[in-house]
Amino acid sequence: MYASHLANLHRQTNIQEPRHLEGSIAKVPVGMMIRQGFQVVRGLHRHGMKWSGLAGRQPINRVPVSQSMGVGVRVLTMSSWPFSSPPRDYSLPNDSWSPEMRNLYDHYNALCEVEEEGQKKRGPWRRLPSYNRTLKYATGGQCLSKVLQAKARLFTRNTEEPGASFEYVVFLNKQEKSCVCIFQAGHLLEGPPGHVHGGAIATIIDSVTGTIATYLAGPVMTANLNINYRSPISLGSVVLVRSALEKTEGRKTLISCQVTSADGARLHTEATGLFVAINVGHLFGT
Ligand SMILES: CCCCC/C=C\C/C=C\C/C=C\C/C=C\CCCC(=O)SCCNC(=O)CCNC(=O)[C@H](O)C(C)(C)COP(=O)(O)OP(=O)(O)OC[C@H]1O[C@@H](n2cnc3c(N)ncnc32)[C@H](O)[C@@H]1OP(=O)(O)O
């Protein structure tokens, strides 16, 4: 009973298992588990959380209950947050954003709220917060958030150095079933000298088309991405990634995408993405 409770707690709280114990909670001596369990519970109480608080994890700071576990067992750490850092909205401006990126952000942000008869109303556009925040709101996201690994990251976000790789924000227009992403490519995304790597361009296209497909159809996976690179993108420049729904057919959602210069004059890339709706269980082989 205790063991299964603690195994559950262990899984839910993403304790990093020592390598030789990986995937095998049963190998942890019961005394050790109980001791660790008490420390976990004490840590949670210290931070005002109860057992039940684990299910609806509130975005609180990391709980430092790292503890040496004795001979042959390395340090265990746990976090009450399913990601190893507290949630942060990476789609908000930061110091690495160029004035051009900031201006475009301000432009679309202003369209999120319109004034009608002297009253402010919700406009046609909506800024989407970054993945960590959206995950729990999407269909199936709650379930996913329970099994995400502590060190896992959406790799387009969470870089130590702001501006080094993908800086982007997505604005969605639900009426038009379209979205626009303002994307600034940092120095780590270099492919051809001075220009953005084709894989990085594919990544931002997959992320943007995948985002709009998710908003329109719920959880999906990319089945096919078709990309034509028309002109290179300079490293450090800001481009627009526009995506729109082309058609839906049963579980399939087809999204089109164009990457252009910020003023729209130059076409860099064109793509289509086919997304297939999945049950979240598909990700876990059930
Ligand atoms: C991934 C997140 C899920 C949940 C997310 C929740 C919240 C997230 C919140 C916000 C999201 C924000 C950002 C999103 C960011 C990034 C997006 C990245 C997405 C990815 O990075 S994702 C990784 C790469 N992706 C894969 O790792 C897929 C591997 N793959 C499979 O998992 C299966 O292959 C699957 C599921 C695709 C289909 O498998 P299946 O068994 O469910 O369905 P089936 O095969 O029957 O196909 C059904 C119909 O699609 C047609 N069809 C299938 N494949 C086709 C193809 N390639 N070309 C043409 N048509 C195709 C069939 O012909 C049939 O068509 P028809 O019905 O007409 O016969």
The ligand as a Gaussian input file, in Angstrom:
#p B3LYP/6-31G(d) Opt

LIG

0 1
 C        1.854000      16.135000     -30.420000
 C        0.957000      16.758000     -29.450000
 C       -0.326000      16.022000     -29.235000
 C       -1.177000      16.631000     -28.204000
 C       -0.942000      18.069000     -28.041000
 C       -1.797000      18.671000     -27.021000
 C       -1.636000      19.931000     -26.716000
 C       -0.592000      20.749000     -27.382000
 C       -0.902000      22.161000     -27.282000
 C       -0.536000      22.989000     -28.229000
 C        0.225000      22.512000     -29.430000
 C        1.258000      23.457000     -29.680000
 C        2.212000      23.284000     -30.539000
 C        2.381000      22.155000     -31.443000
 C        3.792000      22.090000     -31.670000
 C        4.396000      21.264000     -32.445000
 C        3.731000      20.282000     -33.316000
 C        4.730000      19.212000     -33.569000
 C        3.992000      18.012000     -34.033000
 C        4.943000      16.898000     -34.245000
 O        6.093000      17.059000     -34.400000
 S        4.320000      15.349000     -34.225000
 C        5.782000      14.346000     -34.403000
 C        6.017000      13.851000     -35.798000
 N        4.968000      13.008000     -36.228000
 C        4.917000      11.716000     -35.899000
 O        5.749000      11.205000     -35.206000
 C        3.717000      10.950000     -36.437000
 C        4.050000       9.494000     -36.634000
 N        2.932000       8.861000     -37.297000
 C        1.868000       8.397000     -36.630000
 O        1.846000       8.407000     -35.386000
 C        0.739000       7.885000     -37.416000
 O        1.156000       7.510000     -38.688000
 C       -0.418000       8.929000     -37.554000
 C       -0.949000       9.307000     -36.169000
 C        0.062000      10.185000     -38.299000
 C       -1.545000       8.305000     -38.350000
 O       -1.721000       6.994000     -37.886000
 P       -3.161000       6.408000     -37.531000
 O       -3.000000       4.927000     -37.385000
 O       -3.754000       7.138000     -36.394000
 O       -4.045000       6.751000     -38.772000
 P       -3.968000       6.149000     -40.253000
 O       -2.645000       5.618000     -40.619000
 O       -5.149000       5.250000     -40.428000
 O       -4.202000       7.480000     -41.138000
 C       -5.394000       8.234000     -40.995000
 C       -5.615000       8.930000     -42.321000
 O       -4.469000       9.756000     -42.595000
 C       -3.850000       9.371000     -43.823000
 N       -2.396000       9.495000     -43.660000
 C       -1.662000       9.100000     -42.599000
 N       -0.375000       9.386000     -42.814000
 C       -0.322000       9.982000     -44.000000
 C        0.741000      10.516000     -44.771000
 N        1.992000      10.527000     -44.324000
 N        0.473000      11.097000     -45.956000
 C       -0.805000      11.121000     -46.421000
 N       -1.854000      10.642000     -45.736000
 C       -1.603000      10.055000     -44.574000
 C       -4.275000       7.937000     -44.016000
 O       -4.225000       7.569000     -45.375000
 C       -5.694000       7.964000     -43.486000
 O       -6.507000       8.589000     -44.448000
 P       -7.980000       8.004000     -44.792000
 O       -8.760000       8.118000     -43.491000
 O       -8.500000       8.913000     -45.846000
 O       -7.783000       6.615000     -45.214000

